Every structure is written in C-alpha cells, then in structure tokens.
Amino acid sequence: MIDLSLFAGKPVAVMGLGRSGLAAARALAAGGAKVRAWDDGEAERATARQAGLPLADLSQAEAWERVGTLVLSPGIPHTHPTPHVAARRAREVGAEIIGDIELLVRACPAARYVAITGTNGKSTTVSLIRYLLEGQGHSAAAVGNIGQALSDYTDSCHTFL
C-alpha cells in the first residue's frame, strides 16, 4: 500500500468503507494515522472491524475531536444535492475534505497522473493509455475503478492512470 506516514499521529476520519475507503483507511492506519472509520452500512463496518480498523460514528460530534482531515469516499456527497452528515461535521470543525486521489498525490508528489472521468469508456481509455505509455518504456499503473484501489498500490510512485 502507499506510504501515508505523513499522517502519522494525526487523527484522520474516513467516511465510506467500500473498496477505496477501506484501502485508504488501511493505508492511513499502517502509516501511523489515528484513523476514525465509518460507513452507513453494517456490512462495510463489519469488514472494517475484521481488518482491525477503529470505528467511530462520524455523525456524532465527539468523533471529530482534533480531526483535521476527512477522507470521503467517491459517491458520498460533500456539497450536492445535500452534504452527508460527515461532510457537514468536517466543515463545522474546519477539517479539510479530500479523497483517496489526494492521498496518493500527497504520498507521491513527483509521480505523473492521468485522470479519466466520465460515464462510458473509462476502462477502455485507461487500458489504451497504459498500453501506449508502457509501449514507450514508461512505467504505468491503472488504479481506481480499474485495477487496484489507489491506496492499495504497492509499487513505487510513477505514472498513475
């Protein structure tokens, strides 16, 4: 997993424990962060418990003591149509709201990134760009919706798609 020791000793909240959120919480914990993980779904919380991650209900004010960062999983609204309660609480305490992509960028600031967004064709586009980059001798990794979760990536920092 990516090295997130830059968060060592810091309380970090992680909201959403699907594939990317769980990977981010594990990487943060391995890096020494004081993780406070939560998901609205019991199945996801059970998976986090099995992984040894500390859970804290992020809808409760006491979960936010000294938290400076909220890692919000994709798909959880932070502004529209209505902010999730965890995003609202983060704003109330002045915590920054970031996603797993920001964790990767902070851990690997010298790497190069290609971001593909949209509704259709992302996997095909990512696969093609990776093929072209590798064909030119570059090291490239497809992470996110295709390949590994960003925070689970174990190779050195290079080009990410």
Backbone as CSV, one residue per row, in Angstrom:
resi,resn,N_x,N_y,N_z,CA_x,CA_y,CA_z,C_x,C_y,C_z
1,MET,0.836,-1.189,0.000,0.000,0.000,0.000,0.872,1.240,0.000
2,ILE,0.283,2.368,-0.371,1.076,3.595,-0.438,1.477,4.024,0.968
3,ASP,2.607,4.689,1.068,3.133,5.141,2.347,2.459,6.458,2.731
4,LEU,1.639,6.394,3.764,0.944,7.596,4.247,1.447,8.011,5.625
5,SER,2.745,7.788,5.865,3.320,8.167,7.149,3.299,9.677,7.371
6,LEU,3.026,10.463,6.331,2.895,11.905,6.522,1.701,12.238,7.422
7,PHE,0.803,11.275,7.645,-0.325,11.461,8.554,-0.069,10.820,9.928
8,ALA,1.142,10.341,10.180,1.458,9.658,11.441,1.106,10.535,12.639
9,GLY,0.373,9.938,13.572,-0.001,10.626,14.800,-1.174,11.577,14.658
10,LYS,-1.667,11.766,13.457,-2.769,12.707,13.242,-4.105,11.971,13.176
11,PRO,-5.149,12.530,13.830,-6.478,11.939,13.697,-7.042,12.221,12.304
12,VAL,-7.438,11.164,11.610,-7.988,11.270,10.254,-9.284,10.466,10.214
13,ALA,-10.350,11.097,9.768,-11.633,10.410,9.611,-11.742,9.882,8.192
14,VAL,-12.295,8.683,8.051,-12.539,8.087,6.740,-14.015,7.710,6.679
15,MET,-14.735,8.339,5.769,-16.165,8.062,5.611,-16.389,7.295,4.331
16,GLY,-16.982,6.116,4.449,-17.243,5.248,3.317,-16.188,4.165,3.271
17,LEU,-16.595,2.929,3.527,-15.630,1.838,3.634,-15.830,0.780,2.560
18,GLY,-16.163,1.252,1.359,-16.172,0.361,0.207,-14.726,0.091,-0.192
19,ARG,-14.519,-0.282,-1.414,-13.185,-0.653,-1.889,-12.146,0.443,-1.655
20,SER,-12.414,1.663,-2.099,-11.405,2.724,-1.981,-11.284,3.235,-0.550
21,GLY,-12.397,3.390,0.153,-12.341,3.881,1.524,-11.651,2.918,2.472
22,LEU,-11.935,1.633,2.320,-11.295,0.625,3.157,-9.794,0.600,2.905
23,ALA,-9.398,0.670,1.628,-7.974,0.699,1.295,-7.307,1.951,1.865
24,ALA,-7.978,3.088,1.784,-7.422,4.329,2.333,-7.270,4.226,3.847
25,ALA,-8.286,3.694,4.524,-8.226,3.556,5.984,-7.092,2.624,6.394
26,ARG,-6.919,1.518,5.675,-5.822,0.588,5.991,-4.468,1.256,5.787
27,ALA,-4.304,1.990,4.675,-3.027,2.647,4.393,-2.734,3.740,5.417
28,LEU,-3.757,4.485,5.798,-3.573,5.517,6.828,-3.164,4.896,8.155
29,ALA,-3.848,3.829,8.545,-3.514,3.153,9.807,-2.090,2.603,9.764
30,ALA,-1.702,1.993,8.649,-0.347,1.471,8.509,0.687,2.584,8.562
31,GLY,0.305,3.784,8.126,1.197,4.935,8.165,1.235,5.628,9.515
32,GLY,0.473,5.118,10.479,0.510,5.675,11.828,-0.553,6.709,12.131
33,ALA,-1.481,6.941,11.216,-2.569,7.898,11.487,-3.511,7.306,12.534
34,LYS,-4.176,8.182,13.255,-5.205,7.770,14.218,-6.538,7.760,13.473
35,VAL,-6.835,6.634,12.857,-7.981,6.512,11.964,-9.281,6.408,12.752
36,ARG,-10.289,7.109,12.238,-11.660,7.010,12.721,-12.509,6.689,11.491
37,ALA,-12.822,5.426,11.321,-13.502,4.973,10.107,-14.986,4.779,10.359
38,TRP,-15.784,5.010,9.293,-17.233,4.804,9.409,-17.841,4.573,8.038
39,ASP,-18.921,3.838,8.050,-19.744,3.632,6.866,-21.175,3.501,7.364
40,ASP,-22.118,3.964,6.581,-23.517,3.860,6.978,-24.025,2.421,6.893
41,GLY,-23.305,1.550,6.201,-23.724,0.160,6.048,-23.056,-0.751,7.060
42,GLU,-23.849,-1.603,7.686,-23.309,-2.525,8.696,-22.322,-3.523,8.093
43,ALA,-22.585,-3.991,6.878,-21.676,-4.961,6.259,-20.280,-4.362,6.071
44,GLU,-20.217,-3.116,5.650,-18.926,-2.451,5.458,-18.228,-2.226,6.802
45,ARG,-19.000,-1.881,7.832,-18.396,-1.725,9.168,-17.856,-3.055,9.677
46,ALA,-18.578,-4.143,9.404,-18.110,-5.469,9.826,-16.787,-5.818,9.136
47,THR,-16.678,-5.492,7.863,-15.432,-5.739,7.128,-14.296,-4.922,7.737
48,ALA,-14.575,-3.679,8.096,-13.554,-2.822,8.714,-13.142,-3.374,10.078
49,ARG,-14.115,-3.853,10.848,-13.794,-4.463,12.151,-12.861,-5.651,11.959
50,GLN,-13.184,-6.500,10.975,-12.341,-7.668,10.695,-10.932,-7.260,10.288
51,ALA,-10.801,-6.100,9.664,-9.486,-5.592,9.258,-8.762,-4.903,10.411
52,GLY,-9.417,-4.818,11.568,-8.797,-4.201,12.738,-8.828,-2.692,12.742
53,LEU,-9.712,-2.114,11.935,-9.795,-0.651,11.880,-10.716,-0.123,12.974
54,PRO,-10.325,0.960,13.626,-11.190,1.554,14.656,-12.368,2.289,14.032
55,LEU,-13.548,2.028,14.538,-14.755,2.668,14.030,-15.195,3.788,14.960
56,ALA,-15.712,4.847,14.374,-16.282,5.966,15.130,-17.424,6.525,14.294
57,ASP,-18.586,6.639,14.871,-19.755,7.154,14.159,-19.527,8.629,13.842
58,LEU,-19.256,8.923,12.586,-18.897,10.281,12.178,-20.074,11.237,12.131
59,SER,-21.261,10.748,12.465,-22.399,11.663,12.586,-22.426,12.296,13.973
60,GLN,-21.618,11.770,14.884,-21.577,12.256,16.259,-20.453,13.275,16.450
61,ALA,-20.744,14.344,17.141,-19.776,15.433,17.335,-18.504,14.953,18.027
62,GLU,-18.601,14.039,18.981,-17.413,13.595,19.728,-16.404,12.843,18.859
63,ALA,-16.830,12.334,17.724,-15.907,11.637,16.820,-14.942,12.600,16.139
64,TRP,-15.206,13.890,16.198,-14.438,14.876,15.455,-13.388,15.610,16.276
65,GLU,-13.139,15.173,17.491,-12.150,15.843,18.331,-10.776,15.829,17.662
66,ARG,-10.244,16.995,17.387,-8.912,17.225,16.800,-8.736,16.655,15.391
67,VAL,-9.795,16.240,14.718,-9.670,15.715,13.360,-9.428,16.883,12.398
68,GLY,-8.363,16.777,11.610,-8.040,17.827,10.645,-8.335,17.439,9.215
69,THR,-8.589,16.126,8.979,-8.803,15.644,7.620,-9.919,14.618,7.585
70,LEU,-10.797,14.766,6.611,-11.810,13.757,6.302,-11.502,13.223,4.918
71,VAL,-11.306,11.904,4.817,-11.163,11.243,3.525,-12.556,10.714,3.186
72,LEU,-13.149,11.302,2.176,-14.522,10.990,1.787,-14.495,10.106,0.545
73,SER,-15.154,8.965,0.640,-15.189,8.038,-0.486,-15.983,8.610,-1.650
74,PRO,-15.632,8.193,-2.868,-16.377,8.662,-4.037,-17.853,8.289,-3.905
75,GLY,-18.700,9.148,-4.353,-20.132,8.868,-4.318,-20.836,9.378,-3.083
76,ILE,-20.082,9.775,-2.065,-20.695,10.345,-0.868,-20.696,11.855,-1.049
77,PRO,-21.867,12.472,-1.047,-21.931,13.903,-1.362,-21.319,14.783,-0.268
78,HIS,-20.473,15.704,-0.705,-19.920,16.670,0.255,-20.564,18.033,0.084
79,THR,-21.248,18.241,-1.058,-21.957,19.505,-1.266,-23.362,19.293,-1.817
80,HIS,-23.474,18.584,-2.932,-24.767,18.466,-3.619,-25.207,17.021,-3.744
81,PRO,-26.459,16.707,-3.721,-27.554,17.662,-3.533,-27.638,18.142,-2.083
82,THR,-27.271,17.283,-1.144,-27.213,17.650,0.266,-25.949,17.024,0.842
83,PRO,-25.155,17.773,1.593,-23.930,17.189,2.152,-24.249,16.047,3.119
84,HIS,-23.453,14.998,3.034,-23.550,13.916,4.017,-23.227,14.513,5.382
85,VAL,-23.783,13.946,6.427,-23.570,14.474,7.773,-22.083,14.513,8.132
86,ALA,-21.297,13.547,7.662,-19.859,13.559,7.957,-19.182,14.769,7.308
87,ALA,-19.586,15.126,6.103,-19.026,16.309,5.435,-19.434,17.569,6.181
88,ARG,-20.668,17.603,6.635,-21.144,18.764,7.397,-20.360,18.899,8.700
89,ARG,-20.163,17.790,9.396,-19.387,17.816,10.653,-17.944,18.252,10.392
90,ALA,-17.357,17.772,9.301,-15.980,18.157,8.972,-15.875,19.663,8.781
91,ARG,-16.836,20.229,8.091,-16.831,21.686,7.889,-16.989,22.422,9.213
92,GLU,-17.829,21.903,10.092,-18.055,22.551,11.389,-16.774,22.649,12.205
93,VAL,-15.890,21.643,12.098,-14.652,21.665,12.874,-13.471,22.202,12.074
94,GLY,-13.720,22.597,10.820,-12.657,23.163,9.984,-11.720,22.128,9.390
95,ALA,-12.160,20.883,9.290,-11.323,19.831,8.703,-11.356,19.918,7.180
96,GLU,-10.241,19.604,6.563,-10.215,19.538,5.107,-10.951,18.276,4.669
97,ILE,-11.557,18.333,3.495,-12.251,17.179,2.929,-11.523,16.800,1.650
98,ILE,-10.978,15.574,1.642,-10.216,15.102,0.490,-10.699,13.701,0.103
99,GLY,-10.196,13.199,-1.010,-10.485,11.840,-1.436,-9.212,11.029,-1.510
100,ASP,-9.346,9.772,-1.890,-8.175,8.909,-1.939,-7.164,9.357,-2.991
101,ILE,-7.623,10.045,-4.024,-6.692,10.549,-5.026,-5.743,11.568,-4.388
102,GLU,-6.270,12.414,-3.535,-5.422,13.399,-2.840,-4.399,12.700,-1.948
103,LEU,-4.776,11.582,-1.320,-3.812,10.825,-0.515,-2.642,10.368,-1.388
104,LEU,-2.968,9.847,-2.563,-1.931,9.376,-3.477,-1.034,10.524,-3.920
105,VAL,-1.614,11.648,-4.275,-0.829,12.799,-4.733,0.092,13.290,-3.614
106,ARG,-0.405,13.307,-2.383,0.452,13.744,-1.274,1.567,12.741,-0.988
107,ALA,1.272,11.457,-1.139,2.281,10.429,-0.884,3.311,10.369,-2.006
108,CYS,2.909,10.682,-3.214,3.777,10.568,-4.388,3.732,11.865,-5.196
109,PRO,4.228,12.969,-4.637,4.092,14.251,-5.342,4.869,14.336,-6.651
110,ALA,5.899,13.526,-6.813,6.700,13.601,-8.034,6.161,12.704,-9.147
111,ALA,5.172,11.888,-8.844,4.611,10.994,-9.861,3.814,11.793,-10.880
112,ARG,3.530,11.176,-11.985,2.682,11.774,-13.007,1.330,11.080,-12.964
113,TYR,0.285,11.860,-13.252,-1.067,11.336,-13.142,-1.860,11.642,-14.401
114,VAL,-2.658,10.675,-14.803,-3.618,10.862,-15.880,-4.964,10.455,-15.291
115,ALA,-5.908,11.379,-15.253,-7.221,11.088,-14.686,-8.244,10.980,-15.803
116,ILE,-9.002,9.904,-15.783,-10.039,9.667,-16.782,-11.379,9.667,-16.053
117,THR,-12.281,10.542,-16.458,-13.602,10.584,-15.836,-14.668,10.467,-16.916
118,GLY,-15.875,10.292,-16.490,-16.978,10.212,-17.429,-17.891,9.051,-17.107
119,THR,-18.830,8.803,-17.974,-19.811,7.763,-17.754,-19.440,6.475,-18.467
120,ASN,-19.072,6.565,-19.719,-18.780,5.378,-20.525,-17.369,5.439,-21.098
121,GLY,-16.735,4.277,-21.182,-15.452,4.169,-21.867,-14.213,4.403,-21.033
122,LYS,-14.370,4.579,-19.715,-13.191,4.862,-18.883,-12.193,3.705,-18.882
123,SER,-12.673,2.490,-18.673,-11.769,1.330,-18.604,-11.023,1.131,-19.907
124,THR,-11.711,1.260,-20.997,-11.077,1.113,-22.312,-10.036,2.203,-22.523
125,THR,-10.374,3.434,-22.181,-9.449,4.556,-22.352,-8.220,4.379,-21.470
126,VAL,-8.420,3.997,-20.217,-7.292,3.780,-19.305,-6.397,2.663,-19.829
127,SER,-6.997,1.569,-20.263,-6.214,0.445,-20.783,-5.392,0.856,-22.003
128,LEU,-5.979,1.634,-22.883,-5.275,2.092,-24.085,-4.112,3.019,-23.709
129,ILE,-4.356,3.975,-22.831,-3.286,4.907,-22.442,-2.159,4.162,-21.737
130,ARG,-2.505,3.222,-20.871,-1.465,2.437,-20.191,-0.641,1.663,-21.224
131,TYR,-1.306,1.036,-22.171,-0.615,0.286,-23.223,0.341,1.198,-24.002
132,LEU,-0.121,2.382,-24.353,0.719,3.328,-25.100,1.911,3.796,-24.275
133,LEU,1.688,4.121,-23.007,2.791,4.561,-22.151,3.823,3.457,-21.964
134,GLU,3.353,2.257,-21.672,4.282,1.146,-21.482,5.013,0.811,-22.776
135,GLY,4.341,0.982,-23.911,4.981,0.760,-25.209,6.120,1.731,-25.479
136,GLN,6.079,2.874,-24.826,7.141,3.881,-24.951,8.167,3.769,-23.823
137,GLY,8.079,2.700,-23.029,9.065,2.451,-21.979,8.765,3.075,-20.637
138,HIS,7.579,3.635,-20.456,7.200,4.229,-19.178,6.552,3.194,-18.273
139,SER,6.740,3.357,-16.994,6.063,2.509,-16.024,4.727,3.164,-15.689
140,ALA,3.634,2.425,-15.833,2.307,2.990,-15.600,1.448,1.985,-14.846
141,ALA,0.568,2.483,-14.005,-0.337,1.627,-13.243,-1.758,2.118,-13.409
142,ALA,-2.656,1.197,-13.678,-4.078,1.519,-13.728,-4.646,1.255,-12.337
143,VAL,-5.106,2.314,-11.682,-5.633,2.187,-10.322,-6.968,2.914,-10.231
144,GLY,-7.726,2.598,-9.229,-9.032,3.231,-9.048,-10.129,2.278,-9.447
145,ASN,-10.984,2.693,-10.373,-12.089,1.839,-10.812,-11.610,0.634,-11.610
146,ILE,-10.411,0.710,-12.139,-9.815,-0.410,-12.872,-8.517,-0.744,-12.156
147,GLY,-8.242,-2.002,-11.957,-7.029,-2.386,-11.231,-7.249,-2.280,-9.731
148,GLN,-6.178,-1.989,-9.023,-6.223,-1.906,-7.567,-6.820,-0.590,-7.095
149,ALA,-7.299,-0.591,-5.856,-7.677,0.674,-5.219,-6.404,1.509,-5.102
150,LEU,-6.536,2.807,-5.221,-5.364,3.693,-5.172,-4.471,3.428,-3.974
151,SER,-5.049,3.353,-2.803,-4.261,3.225,-1.576,-3.646,1.854,-1.405
152,ASP,-4.098,0.861,-2.174,-3.527,-0.481,-2.102,-2.318,-0.647,-2.996
153,TYR,-2.049,0.320,-3.865,-0.967,0.162,-4.824,0.365,0.062,-4.096
154,THR,1.170,-0.942,-4.450,2.383,-1.225,-3.690,3.677,-0.871,-4.404
155,ASP,3.636,-0.579,-5.675,4.853,-0.286,-6.419,5.304,1.145,-6.122
156,SER,6.444,1.503,-6.642,6.943,2.861,-6.438,6.033,3.883,-7.140
157,CYS,6.192,5.109,-6.771,5.394,6.179,-7.370,5.925,6.475,-8.771
158,HIS,5.037,6.392,-9.745,5.427,6.686,-11.131,4.239,7.294,-11.855
159,THR,3.779,6.735,-12.937,2.621,7.268,-13.649,1.387,6.475,-13.274
160,PHE,0.341,7.172,-12.839,-0.906,6.525,-12.459,-2.002,6.959,-13.401
161,LEU,-2.846,6.005,-13.787,-3.995,6.278,-14.641,-5.254,6.028,-13.845
